[in-house]
Amino acid sequence: MSNVSADLIWEVTRLQNAFLVKRKESGGVQFSRDPLNLTNVHSRKYAGYVNDKAIGVVAGENNTIQVISKKVSAGNKPASGRIVSTIGASKANRKTYKSIAKQTAKYRGDLRQVAVARASAIRASQRPVKPSPEPKLRGNAAKKAAEKSE
């Protein structure tokens, strides 16, 4: 348990903190680099450094996914106050999403869908890129033009 309320921490740090990214050219949108922020949107609901219960889903080494959560009892000890569980690359995607949904629903149910969506995006980014096939020539005119150029 922290000695200061989460609302007070948010009010003090919402305009300036180490995780805040401000973009003027995109209409003044604000993002967050907090690893415990599932949407990377700078808002009170998703801010991991503010909330007593926060969860993060990040890509690990060798195509693994890491689910990071905060210990509620270790509010004043940020170094030892995190629980990291790793989901291997060999685990099927549906089983991965189901285990993340179970972990998140028990811990913070309002973030369950967002956590699964982030895990899905990480899995999609870890897939190898297929080479694009050569474009097929369509029509007689294209085939004749290709024969003439050869």
C-alpha positions in Angstrom: 0.0 0.0 0.0 1.3 3.4 -1.0 1.3 6.2 1.5 -0.1 8.6 -1.2 -3.3 8.1 -3.0 -3.2 7.2 -6.7 -5.4 10.1 -7.6 -3.0 12.6 -6.1 0.0 11.0 -7.9 -1.9 11.2 -11.2 -2.8 14.9 -10.6 0.8 15.8 -9.8 2.4 13.8 -12.6 -0.1 13.9 -15.4 1.4 16.9 -17.2 5.1 15.9 -16.8 6.5 12.4 -16.2 9.2 10.3 -17.7 6.8 8.1 -19.7 4.8 10.9 -21.3 5.2 11.5 -25.1 3.6 14.7 -26.5 3.0 15.2 -30.2 2.0 18.6 -31.4 1.9 17.7 -35.1 -0.8 15.1 -34.6 -3.3 17.4 -32.9 -1.7 17.4 -29.5 -2.1 13.7 -28.8 -0.3 12.3 -25.8 1.1 8.8 -25.5 2.8 6.8 -22.7 6.0 4.6 -22.8 5.1 2.9 -19.5 5.6 -0.8 -19.8 2.6 -1.4 -17.6 0.3 0.6 -20.0 -1.5 -1.7 -22.3 -2.8 0.8 -24.8 0.1 3.3 -24.7 -2.5 6.1 -24.3 -1.7 8.7 -21.6 -4.8 8.3 -19.3 -5.5 7.6 -15.7 -7.1 4.2 -16.3 -4.1 2.7 -18.1 -1.2 4.4 -16.3 0.8 1.6 -14.7 2.9 3.8 -12.4 -0.1 5.3 -10.8 -2.4 2.4 -10.2 -1.9 -0.1 -7.3 -2.9 -2.9 -9.7 -1.4 -2.6 -13.2 -0.7 -5.2 -15.9 1.5 -5.1 -18.9 2.0 -7.4 -21.9 5.4 -7.1 -23.7 7.3 -9.1 -26.2 10.1 -11.3 -24.8 13.1 -13.0 -26.2 12.8 -15.8 -28.8 9.2 -15.0 -29.7 7.9 -15.3 -26.1 5.3 -13.0 -24.5 5.8 -11.7 -20.9 2.9 -10.7 -18.7 4.0 -8.2 -16.0 1.9 -7.3 -13.0 2.4 -5.3 -9.9 2.4 -6.7 -6.4 -0.1 -4.7 -4.4 1.8 -5.4 -1.1 5.1 -4.0 -2.5 3.9 -0.5 -3.4 7.0 1.2 -2.0 9.4 -1.3 -3.6 9.3 -0.9 -7.3 12.3 -3.2 -8.0 10.9 -6.2 -6.3 7.2 -5.4 -6.8 6.7 -7.0 -10.2 5.6 -10.5 -11.1 6.7 -11.6 -14.6 5.2 -14.7 -16.2 6.5 -15.8 -19.6 4.5 -17.6 -22.2 6.6 -19.7 -24.6 6.6 -19.4 -28.3 5.6 -23.0 -28.8 2.2 -22.5 -27.0 -0.7 -22.2 -29.4 -2.2 -18.7 -29.9 -5.6 -19.5 -28.5 -4.1 -21.1 -25.3 -1.9 -18.0 -25.0 -4.9 -15.6 -25.2 -6.9 -17.8 -22.8 -4.2 -17.8 -20.2 -3.7 -14.0 -20.5 -7.4 -13.5 -20.2 -7.6 -15.7 -17.0 -4.6 -13.9 -15.4 -6.0 -10.5 -16.2 -9.6 -11.2 -15.2 -8.5 -12.3 -11.8 -6.3 -9.3 -11.3 -8.0 -6.5 -13.2 -11.1 -7.5 -15.1 -11.6 -4.2 -17.0 -8.3 -4.7 -18.8 -8.9 -8.3 -20.0 -9.9 -7.5 -23.6 -7.1 -4.9 -24.0 -4.5 -7.3 -22.7 -5.6 -10.1 -25.1 -5.6 -7.6 -28.0 -2.1 -6.5 -27.2 -0.9 -10.2 -27.0 -2.5 -10.8 -30.3 -0.7 -7.9 -31.9 2.6 -9.1 -30.4 2.0 -12.6 -31.8 1.2 -11.1 -35.2 4.4 -9.1 -35.2 6.5 -12.2 -34.3 5.3 -14.2 -37.3 7.8 -14.4 -40.2 6.9 -12.3 -43.2 6.0 -14.3 -46.3 7.6 -13.3 -49.5 5.2 -11.7 -52.0 4.6 -13.8 -55.1 5.6 -12.4 -58.5 2.7 -10.6 -60.2 1.0 -12.7 -62.9 0.7 -11.2 -66.4 -3.0 -10.7 -67.2 -4.3 -10.4 -70.7 -2.8 -11.0 -74.2 -1.5 -7.5 -74.5 0.6 -7.8 -71.3 2.0 -11.2 -72.4 3.0 -9.9 -75.8 4.7 -6.8 -74.3 6.6 -9.1 -72.0 7.8 -11.3 -74.9 8.9 -8.3 -76.8 11.0 -6.9 -73.9 12.8 -10.2 -73.4 
